[in-house]
């Protein structure tokens, strides 16, 4: 039986889709997922900042603190605590993306701020990867999902710049 390029491409895509779906299944014996809850005091601090630049600077400081605490907990082999810090990390990233979506004044300061936020997330990704590598699989699986989330968040963060550029 001879396959033409369309059939061959379809088979390759189907095999790739099956592989992707099989990876999304939660393995047995996983640790409970981290709680993604934004600390109310941090939310108030961010909301009280006078402009988007200050909000981003404050959020980056808070993200950095969460990441350092998670690194320390991982070094101490307190993986549950490390996951809890990363859950708060993810909640903060989600909140900042919401703020970016709600921001009405999209000027140079806004675009500069979201670019700085994206760059900071990009710089933090290798550190998340190191945390993942130092954890047993039952915890690291959640960190891998967080790394994927951060990758998607980076793309979503830059969307307003791309939309503005294309008109």
KEZAGU-801664 format. One record per atom (N, C-alpha, C): x, y negated, z. Coordinates in steps of 0.05 Angstrom, whole numbers, plus 5000, padded with zeros to 4 digits. Layout:
N
XYZ;...
This chain:
167
501750245000;500050005000;501849755000;501349584982;502949344979;501549104993;503048965010;502048735024;502948475009;501148295005;501948034994;502547855018;503447615012;504347435033;502047355052;499647335042;497347255059;496847475080;496847725072;496447945090;498647965111;501147935101;503447955119;503347725140;502647485131;502447255149;500247305170;498047415161;495747475179;496547675200;498047875192;498948085211;500847965232;502747795222;504647675241;503147495260;501247335251;499747155268;498047315289;496847535280;495347705297;497047825319;499447925312;501248035332;502147825352;502647585342;503447365359;501147295379;498747285369;496447225386;496047435408;496347685400;496047905420;498247875441;500647805433;502847765453;502247535472;501147315461;500547085478;498347155498;496247295489;494047355506;494947555528;496647735522;497647925541;499347795563;500647575556;502247435576;500647275596;498247205589;496547035607;495247195629;495247455627;494047615648;495647585674;494247555696;495647535722;496547815730;499147835736;500248095744;499148165772;499348415779;498548505805;500548405826;499648395850;501448325873;502548045871;500947855862;501747575861;501247445888;502847245894;502347085917;499946905911;498446815931;496246635925;497246385911;495746265893;496646025879;496845795898;498545595892;498745365909;496145195907;495545055929;493244875929;494144615916;492644535895;493344285881;491644065893;492643945914;491143735927;492843485930;491843265921;493243015924;492942905952;495142835965;495042725992;493642455990;491542416007;489842176006;491541926010;493441936028;495041696034;496741626009;497841825995;499341765971;497641645949;495141745947;493341635927;492741345933;492341275959;491840995966;494240825960;496640925966;499040775960;499240715930;498740915914;498940875885;496740675875;494340715885;492140545877;492540255885;493940205907;494339935917;496639795902;498239935887;500339815871;499139615851;500439395847;499239175832;499139225802;500939385791;500839425762;501739715756;501539785731;502140055722;505040125727;506839925723;509639975727;510240055756;509139915775;509539975803;508240245810;505940305798;504640565803;506340795794;507540765771;509340975760;511841005777;513040775785;515440785802;514840935828;512540865840;511840995866;511241295861;509841355840;509241645835;511741805830;513641685816;516141825810;517741875836;517641675854;518941715880;517641945895;514941955895;513442165909;513942435895;514042445869;514642695855;517442795862;519242615862;522042695869;522142805897;520742685916;520742785943;519543065945;517343105930;516143375930;518043585918;519343505897;521143695884;523543765903;524643565916;526843615935;525943795958;523543745969;522543915990;522144205981;521244235956;520844505945;523544645941;525544495932;528144605929;529344695955;528944535976;529944606003;528444856013;525844866010;524345096020;525145346005;525645325979;526545555963;529345645973;531145455979;533745535989;533545676016;531545606031;531145736057;529445986054;528746056030;527146296023;524346276035;523346036039;520645996047;518945926022;518346136007;517246105981;514345995982;512846076002;510045976005;510045676008;511845576025;512045286030;512945146004;514745265990;515745145965;513445125945;511745335943;509445315925;507445105934;507145075960;505244865970;506244585961;508844535963;509844275954;509444245924;509844455909;509444445880;506544405873;504644505889;501844455885;501244155887;502444025907;502043735911;503443585888;505643685879;507043575856;505143575831;503943805826;502143825803;499743645806;498643625830;496343455834;497043155829;499443075836;500342805831;500642755802;501842945787;502142905758;499342885745;497443055753;494743045742;493542775748;493842665771;492742405778;493942185761;496542195757;497841985741;496841995712;496342235701;495342255674;492542135673;490942175694;488242055695;488541745695;490441645710;490841355711;491641245683;493341395670;494141305643;491741305624;490041505626;487641505609;485741275615;485641195640;483740985648;484840705644;487440685640;488740415637;487640275613;486640035617;485439885596;487539705582;489339595597;491339415586;493739575576;493739635550;495939795539;497839605524;499739495539;501739315529;504539445531;506539285527;509239385528;509939505555;508939375577;509439475604;508239755607;505839785597;504440045598;506040255583;506840195558;508240395542;511040455554;512340255564;514940295577;514540475602;512440435617;511940595641;511340885635;509640935615;509041205608;511441355596;513141195582;515541315571;517441395594;517641225614;519341285638;518241525653;515641545655;514341775668;515042035653;514742025627;515342265611;518242345613;520042155613;522942215615;523542335642;522242235663;522742345690;521742635691;519342685679;518342965679;520243145664;521343045642;523243205626;525743265642;526643075658;529043115674;528543315697;526043325707;525443495729;524843785721;524343825696;523644095686;525944305691;528444235686;530544435692;530744505722;530044305739;530044365768;527844555775;525544515762;523344705766;524144985757;525544995735;526545255725;528445385745;530145235757;531945345777;530445445802;528345305810;526745395832;525445665824;524445675800;523145925790;525046155791;527546115782;529546325781;530346425809;530146255829;530946335856;528746475871;526346485860;524046605874;523546885864;522447055882;521447315872;519147265853;518747465835;516747435814;513947355824;513147465846;510447415856;509947125861;512046965867;511746675871;512546535845;514546635832;515646495808;513646485785;511746665784;509746665763;508146405764;507546305788;506146055791;507845815782;510445835788;512245615780;512445605749;512445845737;512545855707;510045715695;507745765708;505345625698;505545325702;506745245725;507244955730;509044835708;511044975701;512944885680;511444845654;509645025647;507944995623;506144745626;505044715649;503344485654;504844225651;507344215661;508943975659;509543915630;510144125614;510644085586;508243965572;505844065578;503343955567;502843675577;503443625602;503043355614;504843145600;507343235593;509143055579;507942975552;506843165538;505543105512;503142925516;501542985535;499142825540;499842535548;502042505563;502942245572;503642065548;504842185528;505742025505;503541975484;501242105487;499042065467;498341775462;497941605483;497241325477;499241185459;501841255461;503841125444;503541215415;502841475412;502541585385;500041475372;497841455387;495341355377;495741065369;497140905385;497640625379;499240595354;501240775351;502940755327;501540815301;499641005303;498241085279;495740915273;494940755292;492740565288;490240675297;
